[in-house]
Amino acid sequence: MRNRPPLELRSGMKVRFGPDRRVGELVRASPNGEEWLVKDRFGRFWVSVIRLEPADEETAAH
């Protein structure tokens, strides 16, 4: 597990997630704040906060 500063997550933010590290957009947090609803071209998925990484602007455009 990597040590990294906590993310400041907000709706509309581009993030990387999943085993294939695809880029999606945050929609909303779960009531307990442990997961975020992420949408991408394949649909919407609940993803654990610890699995989210910010997507840099260059990669998010692809």
Backbone atoms as SQL, in Angstrom:
CREATE TABLE atoms (id INTEGER PRIMARY KEY, chain TEXT, resi INTEGER, resn TEXT, atom TEXT, x REAL, y REAL, z REAL);
INSERT INTO atoms VALUES
  (1, 'A', 1, 'MET', 'N', 0.837, -1.182, 0.000),
  (2, 'A', 1, 'MET', 'CA', 0.000, 0.000, 0.000),
  (3, 'A', 1, 'MET', 'C', 0.878, 1.241, 0.000),
  (4, 'A', 2, 'ARG', 'N', 0.572, 2.152, -0.893),
  (5, 'A', 2, 'ARG', 'CA', 1.353, 3.374, -0.984),
  (6, 'A', 2, 'ARG', 'C', 0.864, 4.398, 0.022),
  (7, 'A', 3, 'ASN', 'N', 1.802, 5.160, 0.544),
  (8, 'A', 3, 'ASN', 'CA', 1.437, 6.283, 1.396),
  (9, 'A', 3, 'ASN', 'C', 1.313, 7.512, 0.519),
  (10, 'A', 4, 'ARG', 'N', 0.169, 8.132, 0.564),
  (11, 'A', 4, 'ARG', 'CA', -0.056, 9.337, -0.221),
  (12, 'A', 4, 'ARG', 'C', -1.000, 10.243, 0.546),
  (13, 'A', 5, 'PRO', 'N', -0.948, 11.528, 0.276),
  (14, 'A', 5, 'PRO', 'CA', -1.853, 12.438, 0.974),
  (15, 'A', 5, 'PRO', 'C', -3.294, 12.145, 0.596),
  (16, 'A', 6, 'PRO', 'N', -4.235, 12.405, 1.481),
  (17, 'A', 6, 'PRO', 'CA', -5.642, 12.149, 1.165),
  (18, 'A', 6, 'PRO', 'C', -6.098, 13.031, 0.005),
  (19, 'A', 7, 'LEU', 'N', -6.955, 12.463, -0.822),
  (20, 'A', 7, 'LEU', 'CA', -7.484, 13.201, -1.967),
  (21, 'A', 7, 'LEU', 'C', -8.601, 14.132, -1.533),
  (22, 'A', 8, 'GLU', 'N', -8.685, 15.258, -2.183),
  (23, 'A', 8, 'GLU', 'CA', -9.833, 16.139, -2.002),
  (24, 'A', 8, 'GLU', 'C', -10.784, 15.837, -3.142),
  (25, 'A', 9, 'LEU', 'N', -11.710, 14.922, -2.917),
  (26, 'A', 9, 'LEU', 'CA', -12.623, 14.464, -3.953),
  (27, 'A', 9, 'LEU', 'C', -13.823, 15.397, -4.057),
  (28, 'A', 10, 'ARG', 'N', -14.272, 15.626, -5.292),
  (29, 'A', 10, 'ARG', 'CA', -15.443, 16.460, -5.527),
  (30, 'A', 10, 'ARG', 'C', -16.114, 16.016, -6.830),
  (31, 'A', 11, 'SER', 'N', -17.374, 16.260, -6.942),
  (32, 'A', 11, 'SER', 'CA', -18.115, 15.900, -8.153),
  (33, 'A', 11, 'SER', 'C', -17.482, 16.555, -9.369),
  (34, 'A', 12, 'GLY', 'N', -17.418, 15.799, -10.464),
  (35, 'A', 12, 'GLY', 'CA', -16.860, 16.310, -11.704),
  (36, 'A', 12, 'GLY', 'C', -15.368, 16.079, -11.858),
  (37, 'A', 13, 'MET', 'N', -14.704, 15.651, -10.797),
  (38, 'A', 13, 'MET', 'CA', -13.259, 15.416, -10.843),
  (39, 'A', 13, 'MET', 'C', -12.957, 14.166, -11.670),
  (40, 'A', 14, 'LYS', 'N', -11.911, 14.215, -12.494),
  (41, 'A', 14, 'LYS', 'CA', -11.475, 13.067, -13.288),
  (42, 'A', 14, 'LYS', 'C', -10.555, 12.202, -12.435),
  (43, 'A', 15, 'VAL', 'N', -10.828, 10.891, -12.424),
  (44, 'A', 15, 'VAL', 'CA', -10.043, 9.951, -11.628),
  (45, 'A', 15, 'VAL', 'C', -9.720, 8.703, -12.434),
  (46, 'A', 16, 'ARG', 'N', -8.691, 7.992, -11.995),
  (47, 'A', 16, 'ARG', 'CA', -8.351, 6.672, -12.540),
  (48, 'A', 16, 'ARG', 'C', -8.864, 5.636, -11.555),
  (49, 'A', 17, 'PHE', 'N', -9.361, 4.517, -12.101),
  (50, 'A', 17, 'PHE', 'CA', -9.885, 3.455, -11.238),
  (51, 'A', 17, 'PHE', 'C', -9.866, 2.140, -11.982),
  (52, 'A', 18, 'GLY', 'N', -10.052, 1.063, -11.261),
  (53, 'A', 18, 'GLY', 'CA', -10.166, -0.267, -11.844),
  (54, 'A', 18, 'GLY', 'C', -8.834, -0.878, -12.211),
  (55, 'A', 19, 'PRO', 'N', -8.858, -2.184, -12.507),
  (56, 'A', 19, 'PRO', 'CA', -7.621, -2.899, -12.840),
  (57, 'A', 19, 'PRO', 'C', -6.989, -2.406, -14.147),
  (58, 'A', 20, 'ASP', 'N', -7.808, -1.877, -15.062),
  (59, 'A', 20, 'ASP', 'CA', -7.259, -1.371, -16.322),
  (60, 'A', 20, 'ASP', 'C', -6.959, 0.128, -16.270),
  (61, 'A', 21, 'ARG', 'N', -7.136, 0.728, -15.088),
  (62, 'A', 21, 'ARG', 'CA', -6.793, 2.127, -14.815),
  (63, 'A', 21, 'ARG', 'C', -7.467, 3.099, -15.779),
  (64, 'A', 22, 'ARG', 'N', -8.737, 2.823, -16.075),
  (65, 'A', 22, 'ARG', 'CA', -9.451, 3.720, -16.973),
  (66, 'A', 22, 'ARG', 'C', -9.841, 5.011, -16.247),
  (67, 'A', 23, 'VAL', 'N', -10.166, 6.019, -17.042),
  (68, 'A', 23, 'VAL', 'CA', -10.495, 7.336, -16.512),
  (69, 'A', 23, 'VAL', 'C', -11.999, 7.505, -16.455),
  (70, 'A', 24, 'GLY', 'N', -12.486, 8.027, -15.332),
  (71, 'A', 24, 'GLY', 'CA', -13.900, 8.307, -15.167),
  (72, 'A', 24, 'GLY', 'C', -14.089, 9.620, -14.438),
  (73, 'A', 25, 'GLU', 'N', -15.337, 9.989, -14.234),
  (74, 'A', 25, 'GLU', 'CA', -15.679, 11.238, -13.575),
  (75, 'A', 25, 'GLU', 'C', -16.495, 10.941, -12.321),
  (76, 'A', 26, 'LEU', 'N', -16.148, 11.603, -11.226),
  (77, 'A', 26, 'LEU', 'CA', -16.879, 11.411, -9.980),
  (78, 'A', 26, 'LEU', 'C', -18.260, 12.033, -10.078),
  (79, 'A', 27, 'VAL', 'N', -19.266, 11.294, -9.622),
  (80, 'A', 27, 'VAL', 'CA', -20.639, 11.776, -9.655),
  (81, 'A', 27, 'VAL', 'C', -21.074, 12.222, -8.264),
  (82, 'A', 28, 'ARG', 'N', -21.027, 11.284, -7.295),
  (83, 'A', 28, 'ARG', 'CA', -21.406, 11.630, -5.915),
  (84, 'A', 28, 'ARG', 'C', -20.835, 10.615, -4.953),
  (85, 'A', 29, 'ALA', 'N', -20.720, 11.030, -3.697),
  (86, 'A', 29, 'ALA', 'CA', -20.204, 10.157, -2.649),
  (87, 'A', 29, 'ALA', 'C', -21.331, 9.319, -2.071),
  (88, 'A', 30, 'SER', 'N', -20.964, 8.167, -1.519),
  (89, 'A', 30, 'SER', 'CA', -21.936, 7.346, -0.806),
  (90, 'A', 30, 'SER', 'C', -22.263, 8.045, 0.513),
  (91, 'A', 31, 'PRO', 'N', -23.377, 7.679, 1.159),
  (92, 'A', 31, 'PRO', 'CA', -23.740, 8.323, 2.421),
  (93, 'A', 31, 'PRO', 'C', -22.659, 8.226, 3.503),
  (94, 'A', 32, 'ASN', 'N', -21.906, 7.130, 3.521),
  (95, 'A', 32, 'ASN', 'CA', -20.869, 6.984, 4.547),
  (96, 'A', 32, 'ASN', 'C', -19.510, 7.523, 4.094),
  (97, 'A', 33, 'GLY', 'N', -19.400, 7.964, 2.838),
  (98, 'A', 33, 'GLY', 'CA', -18.178, 8.561, 2.324),
  (99, 'A', 33, 'GLY', 'C', -17.066, 7.587, 1.986),
  (100, 'A', 34, 'GLU', 'N', -17.351, 6.286, 2.030),
  (101, 'A', 34, 'GLU', 'CA', -16.318, 5.289, 1.746),
  (102, 'A', 34, 'GLU', 'C', -16.201, 4.949, 0.269),
  (103, 'A', 35, 'GLU', 'N', -17.204, 5.315, -0.523),
  (104, 'A', 35, 'GLU', 'CA', -17.195, 5.025, -1.952),
  (105, 'A', 35, 'GLU', 'C', -17.684, 6.249, -2.721),
  (106, 'A', 36, 'TRP', 'N', -17.322, 6.282, -3.994),
  (107, 'A', 36, 'TRP', 'CA', -17.821, 7.315, -4.903),
  (108, 'A', 36, 'TRP', 'C', -18.439, 6.640, -6.108),
  (109, 'A', 37, 'LEU', 'N', -19.523, 7.210, -6.621),
  (110, 'A', 37, 'LEU', 'CA', -20.111, 6.767, -7.869),
  (111, 'A', 37, 'LEU', 'C', -19.300, 7.405, -8.995),
  (112, 'A', 38, 'VAL', 'N', -18.712, 6.555, -9.834),
  (113, 'A', 38, 'VAL', 'CA', -17.860, 7.015, -10.927),
  (114, 'A', 38, 'VAL', 'C', -18.525, 6.636, -12.247),
  (115, 'A', 39, 'LYS', 'N', -18.590, 7.592, -13.181),
  (116, 'A', 39, 'LYS', 'CA', -19.154, 7.270, -14.497),
  (117, 'A', 39, 'LYS', 'C', -18.052, 7.357, -15.541),
  (118, 'A', 40, 'ASP', 'N', -18.144, 6.440, -16.500),
  (119, 'A', 40, 'ASP', 'CA', -17.259, 6.459, -17.653),
  (120, 'A', 40, 'ASP', 'C', -18.056, 5.987, -18.856),
  (121, 'A', 41, 'ARG', 'N', -17.398, 5.724, -19.956),
  (122, 'A', 41, 'ARG', 'CA', -18.128, 5.348, -21.176),
  (123, 'A', 41, 'ARG', 'C', -18.810, 3.992, -21.073),
  (124, 'A', 42, 'PHE', 'N', -18.461, 3.184, -20.069),
  (125, 'A', 42, 'PHE', 'CA', -19.065, 1.862, -19.905),
  (126, 'A', 42, 'PHE', 'C', -20.223, 1.841, -18.910),
  (127, 'A', 43, 'GLY', 'N', -20.430, 2.926, -18.184),
  (128, 'A', 43, 'GLY', 'CA', -21.517, 2.971, -17.212),
  (129, 'A', 43, 'GLY', 'C', -21.119, 3.683, -15.933),
  (130, 'A', 44, 'ARG', 'N', -21.821, 3.320, -14.851),
  (131, 'A', 44, 'ARG', 'CA', -21.565, 3.912, -13.538),
  (132, 'A', 44, 'ARG', 'C', -21.204, 2.808, -12.562),
  (133, 'A', 45, 'PHE', 'N', -20.222, 3.095, -11.701),
  (134, 'A', 45, 'PHE', 'CA', -19.717, 2.088, -10.774),
  (135, 'A', 45, 'PHE', 'C', -19.435, 2.717, -9.421),
  (136, 'A', 46, 'TRP', 'N', -19.756, 1.987, -8.345),
  (137, 'A', 46, 'TRP', 'CA', -19.357, 2.416, -7.010),
  (138, 'A', 46, 'TRP', 'C', -17.925, 1.931, -6.786),
  (139, 'A', 47, 'VAL', 'N', -17.037, 2.855, -6.463),
  (140, 'A', 47, 'VAL', 'CA', -15.620, 2.545, -6.303),
  (141, 'A', 47, 'VAL', 'C', -15.161, 3.033, -4.931),
  (142, 'A', 48, 'SER', 'N', -14.413, 2.178, -4.235),
  (143, 'A', 48, 'SER', 'CA', -13.863, 2.533, -2.932),
  (144, 'A', 48, 'SER', 'C', -12.910, 3.717, -3.067),
  (145, 'A', 49, 'VAL', 'N', -12.924, 4.598, -2.090),
  (146, 'A', 49, 'VAL', 'CA', -12.062, 5.778, -2.088),
  (147, 'A', 49, 'VAL', 'C', -10.586, 5.387, -2.181),
  (148, 'A', 50, 'ILE', 'N', -10.210, 4.271, -1.567),
  (149, 'A', 50, 'ILE', 'CA', -8.798, 3.882, -1.589),
  (150, 'A', 50, 'ILE', 'C', -8.355, 3.397, -2.967),
  (151, 'A', 51, 'ARG', 'N', -9.288, 3.137, -3.871),
  (152, 'A', 51, 'ARG', 'CA', -8.968, 2.691, -5.231),
  (153, 'A', 51, 'ARG', 'C', -8.923, 3.834, -6.248),
  (154, 'A', 52, 'LEU', 'N', -9.226, 5.046, -5.811),
  (155, 'A', 52, 'LEU', 'CA', -9.270, 6.191, -6.723),
  (156, 'A', 52, 'LEU', 'C', -7.939, 6.928, -6.740),
  (157, 'A', 53, 'GLU', 'N', -7.534, 7.348, -7.927),
  (158, 'A', 53, 'GLU', 'CA', -6.340, 8.174, -8.097),
  (159, 'A', 53, 'GLU', 'C', -6.692, 9.321, -9.020),
  (160, 'A', 54, 'PRO', 'N', -6.175, 10.510, -8.758),
  (161, 'A', 54, 'PRO', 'CA', -6.475, 11.622, -9.668),
  (162, 'A', 54, 'PRO', 'C', -5.889, 11.349, -11.049),
  (163, 'A', 55, 'ALA', 'N', -6.624, 11.719, -12.075),
  (164, 'A', 55, 'ALA', 'CA', -6.154, 11.578, -13.458),
  (165, 'A', 55, 'ALA', 'C', -5.559, 12.919, -13.873),
  (166, 'A', 56, 'ASP', 'N', -4.344, 12.890, -14.394),
  (167, 'A', 56, 'ASP', 'CA', -3.772, 14.152, -14.850),
  (168, 'A', 56, 'ASP', 'C', -4.486, 14.603, -16.115),
  (169, 'A', 57, 'GLU', 'N', -4.407, 15.874, -16.406),
  (170, 'A', 57, 'GLU', 'CA', -5.157, 16.459, -17.527),
  (171, 'A', 57, 'GLU', 'C', -4.770, 15.830, -18.865),
  (172, 'A', 58, 'GLU', 'N', -3.499, 15.516, -19.069),
  (173, 'A', 58, 'GLU', 'CA', -3.051, 14.951, -20.331),
  (174, 'A', 58, 'GLU', 'C', -3.684, 13.579, -20.590),
  (175, 'A', 59, 'THR', 'N', -3.741, 12.741, -19.570),
  (176, 'A', 59, 'THR', 'CA', -4.282, 11.401, -19.710),
  (177, 'A', 59, 'THR', 'C', -5.805, 11.413, -19.770),
  (178, 'A', 60, 'ALA', 'N', -6.434, 12.337, -19.062),
  (179, 'A', 60, 'ALA', 'CA', -7.895, 12.394, -19.006),
  (180, 'A', 60, 'ALA', 'C', -8.498, 12.707, -20.377),
  (181, 'A', 61, 'ALA', 'N', -7.740, 13.334, -21.248),
  (182, 'A', 61, 'ALA', 'CA', -8.245, 13.679, -22.573),
  (183, 'A', 61, 'ALA', 'C', -8.349, 12.475, -23.494),
  (184, 'A', 62, 'HIS', 'N', -7.686, 11.365, -23.171),
  (185, 'A', 62, 'HIS', 'CA', -7.693, 10.189, -24.046),
  (186, 'A', 62, 'HIS', 'C', -8.898, 9.348, -23.879);
